[in-house]
Amino acid sequence: MATSGTQRPGGRTERTRQAVLHATLALLAERGFGELTVDAVAERSGVHKTTVYRRWSSPDGLVAAALQMGAEDDWKAPDTGSFEDDLYEVAAEVVRWFTEPALKELPTASVSAAFQSPPAAEALHDFYQDRHERMAPIVDRAVARGEVPPGTDGDEVIRAVCGPMFYRLLISREGATPSDARNAARAVSVAAREGAFVPRD
């Protein structure tokens, strides 16, 4: 993976980085990873292609660096005051990102790219790992409110509530709705309350 393209310098260098990586995301959504080229990114971004090649070297490097920008946003876990409602908001956000016409092309193309490019797969893994870390307060607050037992594994809770959404959206291709998100949140909250996500020796 080209690491220099993922650093966060300032001034003109940062403007160049932002232009190139946003162009990468736009083209990834439009064309998919298989049709993404360095030359196309250079043209879309207005950055000379020799600069793009020098800093990112390939579509793999571009996509990996672009996906890593997800760790730079200010996203925070929902805090509704209810464990089930927090889980619903998480699952419903997955549904929204993968179904709304103005949003769905990029996340779908990102998952597809991860199957074709090891650097993209690593970047996508890091993106979701970052999201897991940011969602840790959901379980912490639920423990403090007495909704779930101490020791509940937050990562497994998030996997359990999001997993049915990804299955419907990407595997069975049957689609997912906010109602499906609510059903998953309800089932996971009940299971968590009974200690299903407390690791056993």
N, C-alpha and C positions, 0 to 999 in steps of 0.2 A: 504494500500500500504506500502511496506517495504521501509522506507525512508533511512535507513543506507546504502543501496546499491546504492543510487543515489547521495551520496555526492562525492566530488572531492578531496580526499586526495592525498598525493604524494607518491613517492617511490614505494616500493613493493606493498603496499595496492592499489595504483592506477593501477599498472600493472595487479594485480589480477582482479580488477574491469573491466578494459578494456578487458581482456581475456574472462571473463565470459559474459559480455554483447555483445561482438562481436560474441561469440559462440551462444548466444541466438538468435541474429538476423539471423545468418547463418542457424540455425536449424528451425527458424520460417519460413524462406523463403523456405526451403527444405520440411518441413513436415506439416506446418500449426500449428495453436495453439492447436488443438485437440490432436496432436501427440507429443507435446513438453513436455519433462519431465526434472526435475531437474537433475536426474542421467545422462541423455544424454548430458545436458549442461556441467556438471562436466567433463564427459569423453572428450567431444570435446575441452574444454578449458584447460584441464590438471590441473584444480584446484580440490582439494579434495572435495568430495560431502558434507562433514560435514560443510565445510566453506561456500559452496553455500547455503545450507539449512539454516545455521545460519544467513546469511546476507540478503537473498532474500526470503527464506521460501517456495516459491511455483512458478509454472509457471506464475501465475498472477504477482507476484512481479518482476520476471525476465523480463517479457515482458514490464511491465510499466517502469522499470528502463532503459531498452534498448531503448525504444522509446523516453524517455526523453533526450537521448544523442543528439537528433536532435537539441536541443537548444544550444549545445556546439560547433556547427560548425561555419564557418565564412561566411555563405551564405548572399549575399546582393541582394536587388531588382535590376532588370535591369535598366539601365539609358541610353536609346538610343537617348534621345533628343526629342522624340515624345511620346505623351500619348498613341496613338493607338499601336505603336510599343512596348512600354513597356508592355502593356496588352497582346499583342501577345506573347511576350517572356514568360510571366507568364503562359498563357494557354498552350503554346507549351511545356513548361517544364513538366506540368502535363501529357500531351500526351506522352512525351518521357519516363518518369518514369514508366508509366503504360503499355507501349507497347514494349519497347526495350527488347529483350530476356534476356540480361545480367542484367537488372534492375527490371523488372516488378514483379517478384515473391515476393519480400519483401514488397513493398507498398501494393500489393493486400492482402498478408497475414496479414499485419498490420491492414487494414480496417476490415478484417474478424475477427481478434482477438478482435477488439473493440466491436463487436456484441456479443462476448462470455464472455468477462471479463470486469467488471466495472473498475478495475484499468487500464486496457489497454485502455478502452474508455476515461478515464480521461487523460491519458498520450497523446493519440492521439489528443484530444481536445487542450491540452496545446501546443502540437507541432504546430498545425495550428494557434493557437492564437499568438504564437511567430512569425510565418511567416507573419501573418497579420500585426503585429507591425513593422516588418522589411520592409513590402511593403508600409507603410504609405507615404514614400517620393515620390512614383509614383504620387499620387494625389496632394501632396504638390507642387511638381514641375509643374504639369499641371496647377494648380491654378496660380502659379507665372508666367507661360508663357501665361496665358489668354486662355487656351484651355478648361477649365471647370470653372464653377462659384465657388466662395468662399462658403464654407459650404458643399461641396460635401463629402458624407460619403464614406471614403476609404474602410472600411470593406465591405460595400454593393457593391461597384464597383468590388472588388476582388471576392466576392461570385458570382456576376453576370457573370463574365468572365470565372470563373472556373467551375461553376455549369453545363453548358452544356457538358463539358468534362467528369465530373464525371458521369453524367446521361448516356452518351453514353458508357462509359467504364464499369460502375458497375451496372446500372439498366437495360437499354435496351440491353446491350451487343452487340451493333452494331459496336463498335469500334470507335476510334477517330483518326483524322489525323491532320497534321499541317494546312491543308486547313480549317478544322473545327475550329481550334484555331484562324486562321485569321478572319473567319467570325464572331466568337464571339467577338473578339477584336474590329472589325469594328462596330458591332451593339452596344456594350457597350459604345464605345467612342462617337458615335453619340448621344446616349441617355444621357450620362453624360454631353455632351456639351449643351443639351437642359434643363439641370437642373433636370433630372429624379432622381438623387441620392442626391438631397438636401432635407433633412427632412422637412416635412410639419407639422405644428401644427394641 
